[in-house]
Amino acid sequence: MEKGKFIAPTNSTMAFHLNRQLKSCCGSIPVDLLSEEGIKATWRDSNGQGCSTLTPTQAKKARIQFVREHPELHEDPKALAKALIAAELYSDTTEVYVVAKQVPRMIREAKQ
């Protein structure tokens, strides 16, 4: 038998393992596992670190709000992308160029 290799958990690996565990016991991933108040409490308890505690809709709103609050970065999509990642509004494994491609749309939405 081969021994396994330890890999330090990250936000993305923890989410993967949690989803896999939920699927195995529940048959599917319950979309509304936490109430709105539960999500807020989890966010507070984690000191607001990471986007993994947000629903996709909440993450999008948080990203748009961040873009709205940083107009000085609107002219530099790469810098804004780096700032969004540094603010942990994307997974730690997300590439800067992927976020930078989304920046123009987020700026348009932030200006509405």
Backbone as XML, in Angstrom:
<?xml version="1.0"?>
<chain id="A" units="angstrom">
  <residue number="1" name="MET">
    <atom name="N" x="0.839" y="-1.179" z="0.000"/>
    <atom name="CA" x="0.000" y="0.000" z="0.000"/>
    <atom name="C" x="0.884" y="1.242" z="0.000"/>
  </residue>
  <residue number="2" name="GLU">
    <atom name="N" x="0.560" y="2.197" z="-0.877"/>
    <atom name="CA" x="1.308" y="3.443" z="-0.942"/>
    <atom name="C" x="0.823" y="4.398" z="0.129"/>
  </residue>
  <residue number="3" name="LYS">
    <atom name="N" x="1.769" y="5.153" z="0.634"/>
    <atom name="CA" x="1.405" y="6.166" z="1.617"/>
    <atom name="C" x="0.966" y="7.417" z="0.885"/>
  </residue>
  <residue number="4" name="GLY">
    <atom name="N" x="-0.009" y="8.103" z="1.454"/>
    <atom name="CA" x="-0.499" y="9.332" z="0.847"/>
    <atom name="C" x="0.448" y="10.485" z="1.082"/>
  </residue>
  <residue number="5" name="LYS">
    <atom name="N" x="0.297" y="11.508" z="0.298"/>
    <atom name="CA" x="1.101" y="12.715" z="0.434"/>
    <atom name="C" x="0.232" y="13.789" z="1.065"/>
  </residue>
  <residue number="6" name="PHE">
    <atom name="N" x="0.741" y="14.429" z="2.121"/>
    <atom name="CA" x="-0.002" y="15.489" z="2.777"/>
    <atom name="C" x="0.055" y="16.754" z="1.938"/>
  </residue>
  <residue number="7" name="ILE">
    <atom name="N" x="-1.098" y="17.358" z="1.710"/>
    <atom name="CA" x="-1.191" y="18.633" z="1.017"/>
    <atom name="C" x="-1.882" y="19.589" z="1.972"/>
  </residue>
  <residue number="8" name="ALA">
    <atom name="N" x="-1.204" y="20.689" z="2.267"/>
    <atom name="CA" x="-1.791" y="21.673" z="3.177"/>
    <atom name="C" x="-3.092" y="22.198" z="2.598"/>
  </residue>
  <residue number="9" name="PRO">
    <atom name="N" x="-4.161" y="22.268" z="3.416"/>
    <atom name="CA" x="-5.451" y="22.726" z="2.896"/>
    <atom name="C" x="-5.440" y="24.208" z="2.551"/>
  </residue>
  <residue number="10" name="THR">
    <atom name="N" x="-6.175" y="24.552" z="1.514"/>
    <atom name="CA" x="-6.407" y="25.943" z="1.145"/>
    <atom name="C" x="-7.918" y="26.125" z="1.089"/>
  </residue>
  <residue number="11" name="ASN">
    <atom name="N" x="-8.345" y="27.355" z="0.873"/>
    <atom name="CA" x="-9.796" y="27.595" z="0.755"/>
    <atom name="C" x="-10.406" y="26.702" z="-0.302"/>
  </residue>
  <residue number="12" name="SER">
    <atom name="N" x="-9.720" y="26.547" z="-1.430"/>
    <atom name="CA" x="-10.298" y="25.780" z="-2.525"/>
    <atom name="C" x="-10.320" y="24.290" z="-2.214"/>
  </residue>
  <residue number="13" name="THR">
    <atom name="N" x="-9.275" y="23.756" z="-1.569"/>
    <atom name="CA" x="-9.291" y="22.318" z="-1.268"/>
    <atom name="C" x="-10.306" y="22.013" z="-0.165"/>
  </residue>
  <residue number="14" name="MET">
    <atom name="N" x="-10.433" y="22.911" z="0.800"/>
    <atom name="CA" x="-11.410" y="22.685" z="1.867"/>
    <atom name="C" x="-12.821" y="22.682" z="1.295"/>
  </residue>
  <residue number="15" name="ALA">
    <atom name="N" x="-13.105" y="23.611" z="0.389"/>
    <atom name="CA" x="-14.428" y="23.651" z="-0.229"/>
    <atom name="C" x="-14.680" y="22.378" z="-1.025"/>
  </residue>
  <residue number="16" name="PHE">
    <atom name="N" x="-13.669" y="21.902" z="-1.729"/>
    <atom name="CA" x="-13.807" y="20.675" z="-2.506"/>
    <atom name="C" x="-14.166" y="19.500" z="-1.597"/>
  </residue>
  <residue number="17" name="HIS">
    <atom name="N" x="-13.424" y="19.350" z="-0.498"/>
    <atom name="CA" x="-13.670" y="18.228" z="0.411"/>
    <atom name="C" x="-15.027" y="18.343" z="1.107"/>
  </residue>
  <residue number="18" name="LEU">
    <atom name="N" x="-15.415" y="19.552" z="1.467"/>
    <atom name="CA" x="-16.730" y="19.748" z="2.077"/>
    <atom name="C" x="-17.833" y="19.389" z="1.087"/>
  </residue>
  <residue number="19" name="ASN">
    <atom name="N" x="-17.709" y="19.870" z="-0.146"/>
    <atom name="CA" x="-18.707" y="19.537" z="-1.170"/>
    <atom name="C" x="-18.782" y="18.038" z="-1.399"/>
  </residue>
  <residue number="20" name="ARG">
    <atom name="N" x="-17.621" y="17.375" z="-1.464"/>
    <atom name="CA" x="-17.597" y="15.927" z="-1.676"/>
    <atom name="C" x="-18.279" y="15.204" z="-0.513"/>
  </residue>
  <residue number="21" name="GLN">
    <atom name="N" x="-18.013" y="15.645" z="0.716"/>
    <atom name="CA" x="-18.628" y="15.026" z="1.887"/>
    <atom name="C" x="-20.144" y="15.234" z="1.884"/>
  </residue>
  <residue number="22" name="LEU">
    <atom name="N" x="-20.579" y="16.448" z="1.552"/>
    <atom name="CA" x="-22.013" y="16.725" z="1.510"/>
    <atom name="C" x="-22.705" y="15.889" z="0.440"/>
  </residue>
  <residue number="23" name="LYS">
    <atom name="N" x="-22.051" y="15.750" z="-0.710"/>
    <atom name="CA" x="-22.629" y="14.935" z="-1.780"/>
    <atom name="C" x="-22.781" y="13.485" z="-1.342"/>
  </residue>
  <residue number="24" name="SER">
    <atom name="N" x="-21.773" y="12.971" z="-0.628"/>
    <atom name="CA" x="-21.821" y="11.559" z="-0.240"/>
    <atom name="C" x="-22.896" y="11.294" z="0.805"/>
  </residue>
  <residue number="25" name="CYS">
    <atom name="N" x="-23.147" y="12.244" z="1.693"/>
    <atom name="CA" x="-24.154" y="11.987" z="2.730"/>
    <atom name="C" x="-25.551" y="12.453" z="2.334"/>
  </residue>
  <residue number="26" name="CYS">
    <atom name="N" x="-25.635" y="13.477" z="1.498"/>
    <atom name="CA" x="-26.943" y="14.059" z="1.158"/>
    <atom name="C" x="-27.420" y="13.712" z="-0.247"/>
  </residue>
  <residue number="27" name="GLY">
    <atom name="N" x="-26.535" y="13.174" z="-1.058"/>
    <atom name="CA" x="-26.901" y="12.866" z="-2.430"/>
    <atom name="C" x="-26.694" y="14.026" z="-3.378"/>
  </residue>
  <residue number="28" name="SER">
    <atom name="N" x="-26.736" y="15.234" z="-2.863"/>
    <atom name="CA" x="-26.450" y="16.431" z="-3.644"/>
    <atom name="C" x="-25.999" y="17.512" z="-2.672"/>
  </residue>
  <residue number="29" name="ILE">
    <atom name="N" x="-25.503" y="18.574" z="-3.214"/>
    <atom name="CA" x="-25.046" y="19.656" z="-2.351"/>
    <atom name="C" x="-26.233" y="20.564" z="-2.051"/>
  </residue>
  <residue number="30" name="PRO">
    <atom name="N" x="-26.620" y="20.675" z="-0.781"/>
    <atom name="CA" x="-27.742" y="21.545" z="-0.440"/>
    <atom name="C" x="-27.380" y="23.011" z="-0.681"/>
  </residue>
  <residue number="31" name="VAL">
    <atom name="N" x="-28.104" y="23.643" z="-1.560"/>
    <atom name="CA" x="-27.802" y="25.022" z="-1.926"/>
    <atom name="C" x="-28.027" y="25.953" z="-0.746"/>
  </residue>
  <residue number="32" name="ASP">
    <atom name="N" x="-29.067" y="25.723" z="-0.006"/>
    <atom name="CA" x="-29.403" y="26.604" z="1.120"/>
    <atom name="C" x="-29.015" y="25.971" z="2.447"/>
  </residue>
  <residue number="33" name="LEU">
    <atom name="N" x="-27.781" y="25.495" z="2.523"/>
    <atom name="CA" x="-27.308" y="24.848" z="3.731"/>
    <atom name="C" x="-27.332" y="25.794" z="4.921"/>
  </residue>
  <residue number="34" name="LEU">
    <atom name="N" x="-26.900" y="27.038" z="4.707"/>
    <atom name="CA" x="-26.903" y="28.034" z="5.768"/>
    <atom name="C" x="-27.973" y="29.082" z="5.492"/>
  </residue>
  <residue number="35" name="SER">
    <atom name="N" x="-28.560" y="29.582" z="6.559"/>
    <atom name="CA" x="-29.496" y="30.694" z="6.414"/>
    <atom name="C" x="-28.700" y="31.958" z="6.125"/>
  </residue>
  <residue number="36" name="GLU">
    <atom name="N" x="-29.402" y="33.021" z="5.780"/>
    <atom name="CA" x="-28.738" y="34.304" z="5.541"/>
    <atom name="C" x="-27.972" y="34.740" z="6.793"/>
  </residue>
  <residue number="37" name="GLU">
    <atom name="N" x="-28.578" y="34.558" z="7.959"/>
    <atom name="CA" x="-27.912" y="34.917" z="9.211"/>
    <atom name="C" x="-26.711" y="34.013" z="9.468"/>
  </residue>
  <residue number="38" name="GLY">
    <atom name="N" x="-26.829" y="32.745" z="9.110"/>
    <atom name="CA" x="-25.701" y="31.819" z="9.260"/>
    <atom name="C" x="-24.524" y="32.213" z="8.387"/>
  </residue>
  <residue number="39" name="ILE">
    <atom name="N" x="-24.821" y="32.661" z="7.174"/>
    <atom name="CA" x="-23.766" y="33.117" z="6.271"/>
    <atom name="C" x="-23.088" y="34.350" z="6.856"/>
  </residue>
  <residue number="40" name="LYS">
    <atom name="N" x="-23.880" y="35.286" z="7.386"/>
    <atom name="CA" x="-23.306" y="36.497" z="7.979"/>
    <atom name="C" x="-22.443" y="36.150" z="9.192"/>
  </residue>
  <residue number="41" name="ALA">
    <atom name="N" x="-22.924" y="35.230" z="10.026"/>
    <atom name="CA" x="-22.159" y="34.822" z="11.215"/>
    <atom name="C" x="-20.865" y="34.146" z="10.818"/>
  </residue>
  <residue number="42" name="THR">
    <atom name="N" x="-20.919" y="33.308" z="9.809"/>
    <atom name="CA" x="-19.708" y="32.646" z="9.329"/>
    <atom name="C" x="-18.724" y="33.671" z="8.806"/>
  </residue>
  <residue number="43" name="TRP">
    <atom name="N" x="-19.235" y="34.648" z="8.080"/>
    <atom name="CA" x="-18.383" y="35.704" z="7.543"/>
    <atom name="C" x="-17.720" y="36.479" z="8.675"/>
  </residue>
  <residue number="44" name="ARG">
    <atom name="N" x="-18.503" y="36.838" z="9.714"/>
    <atom name="CA" x="-17.939" y="37.567" z="10.860"/>
    <atom name="C" x="-16.898" y="36.721" z="11.572"/>
  </residue>
  <residue number="45" name="ASP">
    <atom name="N" x="-17.213" y="35.444" z="11.797"/>
    <atom name="CA" x="-16.315" y="34.558" z="12.531"/>
    <atom name="C" x="-15.002" y="34.320" z="11.797"/>
  </residue>
  <residue number="46" name="SER">
    <atom name="N" x="-15.040" y="34.391" z="10.475"/>
    <atom name="CA" x="-13.814" y="34.174" z="9.710"/>
    <atom name="C" x="-13.087" y="35.492" z="9.464"/>
  </residue>
  <residue number="47" name="ASN">
    <atom name="N" x="-13.518" y="36.558" z="10.173"/>
    <atom name="CA" x="-12.925" y="37.891" z="10.016"/>
    <atom name="C" x="-13.020" y="38.393" z="8.587"/>
  </residue>
  <residue number="48" name="GLY">
    <atom name="N" x="-14.038" y="37.950" z="7.855"/>
    <atom name="CA" x="-14.217" y="38.422" z="6.499"/>
    <atom name="C" x="-13.179" y="37.897" z="5.534"/>
  </residue>
  <residue number="49" name="GLN">
    <atom name="N" x="-12.486" y="36.835" z="5.898"/>
    <atom name="CA" x="-11.421" y="36.334" z="5.050"/>
    <atom name="C" x="-11.969" y="35.346" z="4.044"/>
  </residue>
  <residue number="50" name="GLY">
    <atom name="N" x="-11.701" y="35.629" z="2.801"/>
    <atom name="CA" x="-12.038" y="34.685" z="1.750"/>
    <atom name="C" x="-13.436" y="34.818" z="1.209"/>
  </residue>
  <residue number="51" name="CYS">
    <atom name="N" x="-13.592" y="34.424" z="-0.016"/>
    <atom name="CA" x="-14.889" y="34.467" z="-0.671"/>
    <atom name="C" x="-15.618" y="33.142" z="-0.527"/>
  </residue>
  <residue number="52" name="SER">
    <atom name="N" x="-14.978" y="32.168" z="0.103"/>
    <atom name="CA" x="-15.576" y="30.837" z="0.170"/>
    <atom name="C" x="-16.831" y="30.786" z="1.029"/>
  </residue>
  <residue number="53" name="THR">
    <atom name="N" x="-17.050" y="31.784" z="1.884"/>
    <atom name="CA" x="-18.239" y="31.780" z="2.724"/>
    <atom name="C" x="-19.411" y="32.504" z="2.082"/>
  </residue>
  <residue number="54" name="LEU">
    <atom name="N" x="-19.183" y="33.070" z="0.898"/>
    <atom name="CA" x="-20.242" y="33.824" z="0.224"/>
    <atom name="C" x="-20.904" y="32.986" z="-0.861"/>
  </residue>
  <residue number="55" name="THR">
    <atom name="N" x="-22.171" y="33.253" z="-1.075"/>
    <atom name="CA" x="-22.841" y="32.662" z="-2.222"/>
    <atom name="C" x="-22.316" y="33.365" z="-3.467"/>
  </residue>
  <residue number="56" name="PRO">
    <atom name="N" x="-22.494" y="32.791" z="-4.645"/>
    <atom name="CA" x="-22.043" y="33.476" z="-5.860"/>
    <atom name="C" x="-22.630" y="34.882" z="-6.008"/>
  </residue>
  <residue number="57" name="THR">
    <atom name="N" x="-23.898" y="35.046" z="-5.669"/>
    <atom name="CA" x="-24.534" y="36.370" z="-5.759"/>
    <atom name="C" x="-23.898" y="37.346" z="-4.785"/>
  </residue>
  <residue number="58" name="GLN">
    <atom name="N" x="-23.640" y="36.894" z="-3.562"/>
    <atom name="CA" x="-23.013" y="37.758" z="-2.566"/>
    <atom name="C" x="-21.583" y="38.120" z="-2.967"/>
  </residue>
  <residue number="59" name="ALA">
    <atom name="N" x="-20.854" y="37.158" z="-3.522"/>
    <atom name="CA" x="-19.483" y="37.415" z="-3.966"/>
    <atom name="C" x="-19.478" y="38.450" z="-5.077"/>
  </residue>
  <residue number="60" name="LYS">
    <atom name="N" x="-20.415" y="38.325" z="-6.012"/>
    <atom name="CA" x="-20.496" y="39.295" z="-7.110"/>
    <atom name="C" x="-20.774" y="40.690" z="-6.569"/>
  </residue>
  <residue number="61" name="LYS">
    <atom name="N" x="-21.725" y="40.807" z="-5.636"/>
    <atom name="CA" x="-22.046" y="42.103" z="-5.047"/>
    <atom name="C" x="-20.848" y="42.675" z="-4.304"/>
  </residue>
  <residue number="62" name="ALA">
    <atom name="N" x="-20.124" y="41.839" z="-3.579"/>
    <atom name="CA" x="-18.943" y="42.305" z="-2.839"/>
    <atom name="C" x="-17.855" y="42.789" z="-3.791"/>
  </residue>
  <residue number="63" name="ARG">
    <atom name="N" x="-17.685" y="42.092" z="-4.909"/>
    <atom name="CA" x="-16.684" y="42.496" z="-5.896"/>
    <atom name="C" x="-17.063" y="43.832" z="-6.539"/>
  </residue>
  <residue number="64" name="ILE">
    <atom name="N" x="-18.322" y="43.982" z="-6.896"/>
    <atom name="CA" x="-18.794" y="45.234" z="-7.506"/>
    <atom name="C" x="-18.626" y="46.384" z="-6.510"/>
  </residue>
  <residue number="65" name="GLN">
    <atom name="N" x="-18.958" y="46.137" z="-5.263"/>
    <atom name="CA" x="-18.802" y="47.166" z="-4.230"/>
    <atom name="C" x="-17.328" y="47.559" z="-4.082"/>
  </residue>
  <residue number="66" name="PHE">
    <atom name="N" x="-16.435" y="46.575" z="-4.111"/>
    <atom name="CA" x="-15.003" y="46.849" z="-4.024"/>
    <atom name="C" x="-14.551" y="47.720" z="-5.197"/>
  </residue>
  <residue number="67" name="VAL">
    <atom name="N" x="-15.004" y="47.376" z="-6.398"/>
    <atom name="CA" x="-14.654" y="48.151" z="-7.595"/>
    <atom name="C" x="-15.188" y="49.572" z="-7.463"/>
  </residue>
  <residue number="68" name="ARG">
    <atom name="N" x="-16.409" y="49.711" z="-6.965"/>
    <atom name="CA" x="-17.025" y="51.028" z="-6.778"/>
    <atom name="C" x="-16.209" y="51.879" z="-5.797"/>
  </residue>
  <residue number="69" name="GLU">
    <atom name="N" x="-15.652" y="51.240" z="-4.781"/>
    <atom name="CA" x="-14.906" y="51.955" z="-3.743"/>
    <atom name="C" x="-13.465" y="52.261" z="-4.141"/>
  </residue>
  <residue number="70" name="HIS">
    <atom name="N" x="-13.014" y="51.754" z="-5.286"/>
    <atom name="CA" x="-11.630" y="51.977" z="-5.715"/>
    <atom name="C" x="-11.563" y="52.515" z="-7.145"/>
  </residue>
  <residue number="71" name="PRO">
    <atom name="N" x="-12.143" y="53.699" z="-7.378"/>
    <atom name="CA" x="-12.125" y="54.262" z="-8.738"/>
    <atom name="C" x="-10.714" y="54.591" z="-9.227"/>
  </residue>
  <residue number="72" name="GLU">
    <atom name="N" x="-9.783" y="54.769" z="-8.315"/>
    <atom name="CA" x="-8.409" y="55.071" z="-8.713"/>
    <atom name="C" x="-7.741" y="53.916" z="-9.466"/>
  </residue>
  <residue number="73" name="LEU">
    <atom name="N" x="-8.321" y="52.720" z="-9.393"/>
    <atom name="CA" x="-7.767" y="51.548" z="-10.075"/>
    <atom name="C" x="-8.476" y="51.222" z="-11.391"/>
  </residue>
  <residue number="74" name="HIS">
    <atom name="N" x="-9.499" y="51.986" z="-11.741"/>
    <atom name="CA" x="-10.291" y="51.683" z="-12.939"/>
    <atom name="C" x="-9.487" y="51.747" z="-14.228"/>
  </residue>
  <residue number="75" name="GLU">
    <atom name="N" x="-8.447" y="52.541" z="-14.267"/>
    <atom name="CA" x="-7.650" y="52.681" z="-15.488"/>
    <atom name="C" x="-6.602" y="51.570" z="-15.644"/>
  </residue>
  <residue number="76" name="ASP">
    <atom name="N" x="-6.431" y="50.755" z="-14.598"/>
    <atom name="CA" x="-5.419" y="49.697" z="-14.632"/>
    <atom name="C" x="-6.069" y="48.361" z="-14.249"/>
  </residue>
  <residue number="77" name="PRO">
    <atom name="N" x="-6.640" y="47.646" z="-15.234"/>
    <atom name="CA" x="-7.351" y="46.399" z="-14.937"/>
    <atom name="C" x="-6.505" y="45.361" z="-14.186"/>
  </residue>
  <residue number="78" name="LYS">
    <atom name="N" x="-5.224" y="45.288" z="-14.512"/>
    <atom name="CA" x="-4.367" y="44.308" z="-13.846"/>
    <atom name="C" x="-4.195" y="44.653" z="-12.360"/>
  </residue>
  <residue number="79" name="ALA">
    <atom name="N" x="-3.989" y="45.932" z="-12.062"/>
    <atom name="CA" x="-3.851" y="46.363" z="-10.665"/>
    <atom name="C" x="-5.149" y="46.126" z="-9.896"/>
  </residue>
  <residue number="80" name="LEU">
    <atom name="N" x="-6.277" y="46.412" z="-10.538"/>
    <atom name="CA" x="-7.570" y="46.181" z="-9.894"/>
    <atom name="C" x="-7.784" y="44.693" z="-9.661"/>
  </residue>
  <residue number="81" name="ALA">
    <atom name="N" x="-7.392" y="43.872" z="-10.618"/>
    <atom name="CA" x="-7.509" y="42.417" z="-10.466"/>
    <atom name="C" x="-6.670" y="41.932" z="-9.288"/>
  </residue>
  <residue number="82" name="LYS">
    <atom name="N" x="-5.451" y="42.430" z="-9.189"/>
    <atom name="CA" x="-4.579" y="42.047" z="-8.065"/>
    <atom name="C" x="-5.182" y="42.484" z="-6.737"/>
  </residue>
  <residue number="83" name="ALA">
    <atom name="N" x="-5.784" y="43.680" z="-6.717"/>
    <atom name="CA" x="-6.400" y="44.193" z="-5.494"/>
    <atom name="C" x="-7.604" y="43.339" z="-5.090"/>
  </residue>
  <residue number="84" name="LEU">
    <atom name="N" x="-8.403" y="42.914" z="-6.061"/>
    <atom name="CA" x="-9.551" y="42.043" z="-5.771"/>
    <atom name="C" x="-9.093" y="40.717" z="-5.186"/>
  </residue>
  <residue number="85" name="ILE">
    <atom name="N" x="-8.027" y="40.166" z="-5.727"/>
    <atom name="CA" x="-7.498" y="38.898" z="-5.206"/>
    <atom name="C" x="-6.910" y="39.113" z="-3.816"/>
  </residue>
  <residue number="86" name="ALA">
    <atom name="N" x="-6.174" y="40.214" z="-3.628"/>
    <atom name="CA" x="-5.581" y="40.513" z="-2.323"/>
    <atom name="C" x="-6.657" y="40.721" z="-1.255"/>
  </residue>
  <residue number="87" name="ALA">
    <atom name="N" x="-7.800" y="41.259" z="-1.667"/>
    <atom name="CA" x="-8.918" y="41.462" z="-0.741"/>
    <atom name="C" x="-9.678" y="40.164" z="-0.484"/>
  </residue>
  <residue number="88" name="GLU">
    <atom name="N" x="-9.192" y="39.082" z="-1.060"/>
    <atom name="CA" x="-9.766" y="37.740" z="-0.912"/>
    <atom name="C" x="-11.196" y="37.658" z="-1.421"/>
  </residue>
  <residue number="89" name="LEU">
    <atom name="N" x="-11.459" y="38.391" z="-2.508"/>
    <atom name="CA" x="-12.769" y="38.320" z="-3.143"/>
    <atom name="C" x="-12.785" y="37.283" z="-4.258"/>
  </residue>
  <residue number="90" name="TYR">
    <atom name="N" x="-11.661" y="36.631" z="-4.461"/>
    <atom name="CA" x="-11.520" y="35.493" z="-5.374"/>
    <atom name="C" x="-10.728" y="34.425" z="-4.645"/>
  </residue>
  <residue number="91" name="SER">
    <atom name="N" x="-10.840" y="33.217" z="-5.101"/>
    <atom name="CA" x="-10.076" y="32.113" z="-4.538"/>
    <atom name="C" x="-8.590" y="32.405" z="-4.672"/>
  </residue>
  <residue number="92" name="ASP">
    <atom name="N" x="-7.815" y="31.887" z="-3.736"/>
    <atom name="CA" x="-6.370" y="32.109" z="-3.770"/>
    <atom name="C" x="-5.700" y="31.445" z="-4.963"/>
  </residue>
  <residue number="93" name="THR">
    <atom name="N" x="-6.420" y="30.609" z="-5.678"/>
    <atom name="CA" x="-5.857" y="29.942" z="-6.856"/>
    <atom name="C" x="-6.249" y="30.628" z="-8.166"/>
  </residue>
  <residue number="94" name="THR">
    <atom name="N" x="-7.042" y="31.691" z="-8.091"/>
    <atom name="CA" x="-7.490" y="32.394" z="-9.290"/>
    <atom name="C" x="-6.341" y="33.203" z="-9.887"/>
  </residue>
  <residue number="95" name="GLU">
    <atom name="N" x="-6.156" y="33.071" z="-11.190"/>
    <atom name="CA" x="-5.087" y="33.790" z="-11.885"/>
    <atom name="C" x="-5.492" y="35.249" z="-12.127"/>
  </residue>
  <residue number="96" name="VAL">
    <atom name="N" x="-4.515" y="36.150" z="-12.051"/>
    <atom name="CA" x="-4.761" y="37.581" z="-12.232"/>
    <atom name="C" x="-5.392" y="37.859" z="-13.595"/>
  </residue>
  <residue number="97" name="TYR">
    <atom name="N" x="-4.903" y="37.190" z="-14.649"/>
    <atom name="CA" x="-5.436" y="37.476" z="-15.991"/>
    <atom name="C" x="-6.912" y="37.110" z="-16.116"/>
  </residue>
  <residue number="98" name="VAL">
    <atom name="N" x="-7.354" y="36.105" z="-15.369"/>
    <atom name="CA" x="-8.767" y="35.704" z="-15.406"/>
    <atom name="C" x="-9.633" y="36.816" z="-14.807"/>
  </residue>
  <residue number="99" name="VAL">
    <atom name="N" x="-9.188" y="37.362" z="-13.699"/>
    <atom name="CA" x="-9.928" y="38.448" z="-13.058"/>
    <atom name="C" x="-9.857" y="39.712" z="-13.925"/>
  </residue>
  <residue number="100" name="ALA">
    <atom name="N" x="-8.683" y="39.991" z="-14.476"/>
    <atom name="CA" x="-8.513" y="41.197" z="-15.297"/>
    <atom name="C" x="-9.464" y="41.198" z="-16.489"/>
  </residue>
  <residue number="101" name="LYS">
    <atom name="N" x="-9.776" y="40.031" z="-17.038"/>
    <atom name="CA" x="-10.730" y="39.957" z="-18.153"/>
    <atom name="C" x="-12.138" y="40.350" z="-17.710"/>
  </residue>
  <residue number="102" name="GLN">
    <atom name="N" x="-12.455" y="40.181" z="-16.435"/>
    <atom name="CA" x="-13.781" y="40.493" z="-15.904"/>
    <atom name="C" x="-13.905" y="41.941" z="-15.437"/>
  </residue>
  <residue number="103" name="VAL">
    <atom name="N" x="-12.765" y="42.612" z="-15.260"/>
    <atom name="CA" x="-12.743" y="43.966" z="-14.709"/>
    <atom name="C" x="-13.594" y="44.965" z="-15.499"/>
  </residue>
  <residue number="104" name="PRO">
    <atom name="N" x="-13.501" y="45.029" z="-16.835"/>
    <atom name="CA" x="-14.332" y="46.013" z="-17.557"/>
    <atom name="C" x="-15.829" y="45.873" z="-17.265"/>
  </residue>
  <residue number="105" name="ARG">
    <atom name="N" x="-16.320" y="44.639" z="-17.205"/>
    <atom name="CA" x="-17.734" y="44.420" z="-16.896"/>
    <atom name="C" x="-18.055" y="44.892" z="-15.475"/>
  </residue>
  <residue number="106" name="MET">
    <atom name="N" x="-17.166" y="44.598" z="-14.529"/>
    <atom name="CA" x="-17.400" y="45.020" z="-13.137"/>
    <atom name="C" x="-17.392" y="46.536" z="-13.013"/>
  </residue>
  <residue number="107" name="ILE">
    <atom name="N" x="-16.519" y="47.194" z="-13.761"/>
    <atom name="CA" x="-16.486" y="48.662" z="-13.727"/>
    <atom name="C" x="-17.794" y="49.235" z="-14.270"/>
  </residue>
  <residue number="108" name="ARG">
    <atom name="N" x="-18.285" y="48.667" z="-15.380"/>
    <atom name="CA" x="-19.571" y="49.123" z="-15.933"/>
    <atom name="C" x="-20.689" y="48.949" z="-14.909"/>
  </residue>
  <residue number="109" name="GLU">
    <atom name="N" x="-20.729" y="47.800" z="-14.258"/>
    <atom name="CA" x="-21.785" y="47.537" z="-13.273"/>
    <atom name="C" x="-21.635" y="48.453" z="-12.058"/>
  </residue>
  <residue number="110" name="ALA">
    <atom name="N" x="-20.402" y="48.735" z="-11.663"/>
    <atom name="CA" x="-20.172" y="49.597" z="-10.503"/>
    <atom name="C" x="-20.614" y="51.024" z="-10.765"/>
  </residue>
  <residue number="111" name="LYS">
    <atom name="N" x="-20.566" y="51.447" z="-12.021"/>
    <atom name="CA" x="-20.949" y="52.826" z="-12.375"/>
    <atom name="C" x="-22.447" y="52.990" z="-12.564"/>
  </residue>
  <residue number="112" name="GLN">
    <atom name="N" x="-23.196" y="51.923" z="-12.584"/>
    <atom name="CA" x="-24.654" y="52.000" z="-12.786"/>
    <atom name="C" x="-25.350" y="52.483" z="-11.543"/>
  </residue>
</chain>
